[in-house]
């Protein structure tokens, strides 16, 4: 899906010819509940983007959620949006 999106986005640009997709297999923990899919997806995406092997488990999800919330709440754009929302 991401490839299709990027291919469509870059369709009219010369950048399209410079994209080389690399497939790879990474070992990672398996989600064991119904609530942690977003945490797993975000952390695995972060690991792929930073070229770090995922080293978290299902038991880490509560702390990972707090870390994700911290990043969101302390990103200037998010704080600005929240402040405008709270004032209304």
PyMOL commands that set and color helices and strands:
alter all, ss='L'
color gray80, all
select helices_A, chain A and resi 2-9+14-18+37-50+58-73+76-87
alter helices_A, ss='H'
color red, helices_A
deselect
rebuild
show_as cartoon
